[in-house]
Amino acid sequence: MASRSATVGQASQVGVSPLAINLIGPPFQQGAVTVVPGTRKWWTGAPRKRRSAMAVSSVHLESDAFLVCMNHALSTEKEEVMGLCIGEVEEARIVHIHSVIILRRSDKRKDRVEISPEQLSAASTEAERLADLTGKPMRVVGWYHSHPHITVWPSHVDVRTQAMYQMLDQGFVGLIFSCFIEDKNTRTGRVLYTCFQSAQAQKGSEYERVEIPVHVVPREAIGRVCLESAVELPRILCQEEQDTYRRIHGLAHLDPVTKIHNGSVFTKNLCSQMSAVSGPLLQWLEDRLEHNRRSIADLQREKEALLRELAAL
Amino acid sequence: MSEPAVRISGIVLASLMFQHANSDSDVEGLVLGESRFDEQVTISDSQSDHVHIQETYNVQKHVACHQLNTLYSGSGEVNMEVLQEMLAGGRPSGHDGGLLAPPQDSVIGWYRQRRDSEQQMSFREKVVHDNLRRALANPHMIFMLLTPSRAVLTGSTHRTERFKNIPVLVNNLGLLEQQGYWRGSAPCSATGYIITMKKHRSKFFCSSGSVKEVSEVNSMNESLQVELQKACRCVEESERQLEALQVEVSALRRRLGEKQQPEPVAAVQPEQRNNSALLSAVRDLLGCSPMFLTQTLTLKAFPVPEEYASPETQVKEEQLPLLELSDTTSRKRLRELAVRERKRRRSR
């Protein structure tokens, strides 16, 4: 993706207080509150800055997609992981994230996380497939990445990267998951997540972060796409390890002892993946299956009872 | 001294948060897993025998209560029937539908998730925790508290805090201990996992239970050590040979040197060499000069005539090898010199 200096476009300086928007759509849970769109105006709580109408007013992240993102972010504390968000944008400028695609990182530098154009293209193709599958107008609506051991706020590189994506799509949003944070005094572990976009700074040519409210929308049943994404993680990790090993093994003039050592390192890394990621994921899936079977059995019984009652009436 | 630590996988922690996200109220339930106590003895300068007990609680899964406040009564007493039902999958005991219920031993604690509250156990939670420990006869139970909240008012950033006073390790690929030897592992009881291990076990393990790869690399290393020993022996032999030969050769050299040396000759005075041409020239020029003649002098450096010189001090011609007075002219000059000296003294 070529970088070029340009203004974001939507962020001219207009003095407004937090935007009022009309929600359109079915009711959904927001914590202890059931939100019924259309009954009242909802305040976005956007920062008090003079801006024109933002492209995005809030983000609704479905809980199963949240589960996949969180699992991905918690898979490693030694480097940042990233993925793409698939969903749709409603007329009320609410971005609905229905699922995520886990991406491989080709550039594992600590200070930057970037998605290649090839990955974006592949994700778009995947989004089209999901659109056919779900019957909803799905597309790539954002990206997420993790901040292990560091603050949840986007770095200047993240803000600039987000600004570049917004040049292609004003509604593109960024999510960051901050994990492996611990308060040393209280030994309290913390996980944070945030949603943001970028806007041209008031002074200078740099970009600044714009906070976007994000809500995790309940979804009892885990979607097929999210399940497929979740089990994709161990496969991607294995592929990365195989590629690394292949590159090393292909080096010329390695003596047999070095080759054996590298083989052991490969074995060790794969064992780590099986122990830390694949095994627990498999355990969780089996537990979930058991739980679902019980729930199905309970619901089946309840259904039969209701049918009997209805028949009796 | 013991130090507890909780280990949890990323998917279990994520699923806890997922469960709470799908609920509009607090959530609570049981934590299942395995607890382990390892004794480590360390020796330091100040203490020779320091016993350190590492308590590790591996969280493998969680079972949620269908409804709040059903696991315990209003006074905090644990309802064992409800607990057994939860372990049996929500069915009363004996109606597990053929599925095996996790044993009661696998309960290592309980959890609660409440929004926008402090990371602190309430009084009721403390009572329930104590009662649960007593009911399950397990003094080592953990309580997990997750408190999601908004980190900023706009709702753009959210935080979930967990636990307190007990370090929590989320098992992940970046843990440093993944680099070295693993002293313990969180067992995975997933059926698919067990099937996979059984299927491929024979490729990795010998019949004795040892790891094949380890046996092979050990054999290879052993062969290398044998080669090292062989080479060492060969070199040692050669070193001894070399030493012996050097001694022999040194002795032979000495003997040869001794034999080649000539007979010792008496000390010969170095032959005097005279420059005869220079000698005759000096004689002719300065032969009669009293400055170059050996003379007896008085204390005031005046020459003493020969007739007055004592026999010991008389210069004898034969003692003048360097100045051979074979020339009669030179003798004549000497006599004339002596006469002149006498006359001079008389004149005083």
Interface residues (C-beta under 8 A of the other chain):
Chain A: Q29 G31 A32 V33 T34 T44 G45 A46 P47 S58 S63 D64 F66 L67 M70 N71 A73 L74 S75 T76 E77 K78 E79 P148 V152 C179 F180 E182 T186 R187 T188 G189 R190 V191 L192 Y193 T194 C195 F196 E211 I212 P213 V214 H215 V216 P218 R219 E220 L237 I260 S264 T267 S272 Q273 S275 A276 V277 G279 P280 L281 L282 Q283 W284 L285 E286 D287 R288 E290 H291 R294 A297 D298
Chain B: S9 G10 I11 V12 L13 A14 S15 M17 F18 A21 N22 S23 D24 S25 Q60 K61 G89 G90 R91 G97 L99 R115 Q119 A151 V152 L153 T154 G155 S156 T157 H158 R159 T160 E161 R162 F163 K164 N165 I166 P167 V168 V170 N171 N172 L173 G174 L175 Q178 S185 A186 C188 S189 A190 T191 G192 Y193 E213 V217
